[in-house]
Amino acid sequence: TTLRATPEFLALYDLDPAVYDGYYVATNYNLPGTVRTQGLEFSYRQALTFLPHWARGVQAFANSTVQRIQGDAGRASFNSTFFPLTGSFGVSLSRPGYGLKANWNYRSRIRQAAVTGRGIEPGTFNYDGERLYLDLSGEYFLNRRIGFFAGFRNVTNVNDNAYVYGPNTPAYARFNQRNDYSAAWTFGVKGTF
């Protein structure tokens, strides 16, 4: 929280009011109620040893987290950073001279700040839409000391959509804005000396 420095605050930390009076202070505080989080997390990795010899080194993986917050103070304080469902899954190939990996990342819709004002229906909120990204990466080694790598984030160019709606907002009127971050490509050389 951010607050204006009061005489009591300055006295508590033995700060000179002539110097610090009128300044703002950013500090942490405890929520006024009880907040409880509950959830489930799992992770699984499997080497696919049943594949033919030419496909040795292939692994599949998946992980996910499902969680919820109970308590009004928690929902009000953590709305913009709380993801009810996240997960990733993918496949990788590791060989002595190279490695490849495909990774899908999912994030559920997240409810953010309430929208208030004259004529706005109670229960109207901002929402950040759900997303499923595909990331690809690979590396190739010329020898034990020098190699090349490449990473491609958000290969399918998924947009970040935002919504604003209340209990009676029709589906066609919920979309608010779209951010296009595009794909990010990274290339480089790595070495051990």
C-alpha positions in Angstrom: 0.0 0.0 0.0 1.1 3.6 -0.5 0.3 6.2 2.1 1.3 9.7 3.0 3.9 9.8 5.9 2.0 10.7 9.1 3.7 12.1 12.3 3.0 8.7 13.9 4.8 6.9 11.1 7.8 9.2 11.2 8.0 8.9 14.9 7.9 5.1 14.7 11.0 5.0 12.5 12.7 8.0 14.2 12.6 10.1 11.0 12.9 13.9 11.0 9.5 15.4 10.2 11.2 18.6 8.8 12.9 16.4 6.1 10.3 13.7 5.5 6.9 15.3 6.1 4.7 15.2 3.0 6.5 12.2 1.4 4.6 9.1 0.4 5.6 5.7 1.8 5.2 2.3 0.1 4.9 -0.5 2.5 3.4 -4.0 3.0 0.4 -4.7 5.3 -1.7 -7.6 6.4 -5.1 -8.1 4.9 -8.0 -7.5 7.4 -9.5 -10.9 7.0 -8.7 -14.6 6.5 -7.6 -15.8 3.1 -7.4 -19.4 2.2 -6.0 -20.9 -0.9 -6.7 -24.5 -2.0 -5.3 -26.3 -5.0 -3.9 -29.3 -6.7 -0.6 -29.5 -8.6 0.7 -32.4 -10.7 3.6 -33.0 -13.0 4.4 -36.0 -15.1 7.3 -36.9 -17.4 7.7 -40.1 -19.4 10.5 -41.3 -21.6 9.0 -43.0 -24.7 11.3 -46.0 -24.7 8.8 -48.1 -26.7 9.6 -46.1 -29.9 11.9 -47.4 -32.6 15.7 -47.0 -32.2 15.8 -43.9 -34.5 13.4 -42.1 -32.1 15.3 -42.8 -28.9 15.6 -39.8 -26.5 11.9 -38.7 -26.9 10.1 -37.7 -23.8 6.6 -36.4 -23.2 5.7 -34.2 -20.2 2.7 -32.4 -18.7 2.1 -30.3 -15.6 -0.8 -28.3 -14.2 -1.9 -26.3 -11.3 -5.6 -25.7 -10.3 -6.3 -23.4 -7.4 -8.9 -21.2 -5.8 -9.0 -18.4 -3.2 -11.6 -18.3 -0.4 -12.4 -15.1 1.5 -13.5 -11.7 0.3 -10.2 -10.1 1.2 -8.2 -12.6 -0.8 -10.4 -12.3 -3.9 -10.2 -8.5 -3.8 -6.4 -8.4 -3.3 -5.2 -11.2 -5.6 -7.6 -10.9 -8.6 -5.0 -9.5 -11.0 -2.3 -12.1 -10.2 -4.3 -15.2 -9.5 -4.7 -17.9 -12.2 -7.3 -20.5 -11.4 -5.8 -23.0 -14.0 -2.4 -23.1 -15.6 -0.6 -25.9 -17.3 1.9 -26.9 -19.9 2.6 -30.0 -21.9 5.0 -31.0 -24.7 7.5 -33.3 -26.1 11.3 -33.2 -26.3 14.0 -35.1 -28.2 17.5 -35.3 -26.7 20.5 -36.7 -28.6 24.2 -36.4 -28.0 24.6 -33.7 -30.8 21.3 -31.9 -30.7 18.0 -31.3 -28.8 14.6 -30.2 -29.8 11.6 -29.2 -27.6 8.0 -28.2 -28.3 6.1 -26.8 -25.3 2.5 -25.6 -25.1 1.6 -23.3 -22.2 -2.0 -22.7 -21.1 -3.4 -20.0 -18.8 -7.0 -19.7 -17.9 -9.1 -16.5 -18.0 -8.4 -14.2 -15.0 -10.8 -11.8 -13.3 -9.2 -8.5 -12.6 -10.5 -5.2 -11.1 -14.1 -4.4 -10.7 -15.7 -1.7 -13.0 -17.8 0.8 -11.2 -19.6 4.0 -12.0 -22.9 5.4 -12.7 -25.1 3.1 -14.9 -22.7 0.2 -14.6 -24.2 -3.1 -13.5 -22.9 -4.5 -10.1 -20.7 -7.5 -10.7 -19.0 -6.0 -13.8 -15.2 -6.8 -14.0 -12.3 -6.6 -16.3 -11.0 -10.0 -17.5 -7.7 -11.1 -19.1 -8.6 -13.9 -21.6 -7.3 -17.4 -21.6 -4.2 -18.2 -23.7 -2.5 -21.2 -25.2 1.1 -20.5 -26.5 3.4 -22.8 -28.4 7.1 -22.4 -27.8 9.8 -24.2 -29.8 13.5 -24.5 -28.9 16.5 -26.4 -30.2 20.2 -26.6 -30.0 22.9 -28.2 -32.1 26.5 -28.8 -31.0 29.4 -28.7 -33.5 31.6 -30.2 -30.9 31.9 -30.5 -27.1 32.6 -26.8 -26.8 30.6 -24.9 -29.4 27.0 -25.0 -30.3 24.1 -23.1 -31.7 20.6 -22.5 -30.2 17.3 -21.1 -31.3 14.1 -20.3 -29.4 10.7 -19.4 -30.8 8.2 -18.0 -28.3 4.5 -17.8 -29.2 5.1 -19.4 -32.6 1.3 -19.4 -33.4 1.1 -15.6 -32.6 -1.6 -15.9 -30.0 -3.1 -12.5 -29.1 -3.7 -11.3 -25.5 -7.4 -10.4 -25.4 -9.1 -8.4 -22.7 -12.8 -8.3 -21.8 -15.2 -6.2 -19.7 -18.6 -7.6 -18.7 -21.2 -8.1 -16.1 -23.8 -10.7 -15.4 -26.1 -9.4 -18.2 -23.6 -8.3 -20.8 -24.3 -10.1 -24.1 -21.4 -12.2 -25.5 -21.0 -9.9 -28.5 -20.4 -6.9 -26.3 -17.7 -8.4 -23.9 -14.6 -7.9 -26.0 -12.6 -4.8 -25.0 -9.1 -4.8 -26.5 -6.4 -7.0 -28.2 -2.7 -6.8 -27.7 -0.6 -8.4 -30.4 2.9 -9.3 -29.0 3.8 -11.4 -32.0 6.3 -14.2 -31.9 9.8 -13.7 -30.4 12.7 -15.4 -32.1 16.1 -15.8 -30.4 19.2 -17.2 -32.1 22.7 -17.6 -30.6 26.0 -19.3 -30.2 26.9 -21.0 -26.9 30.3 -22.2 -25.9 32.3 -23.8 -23.0 35.9 -22.6 -22.6 
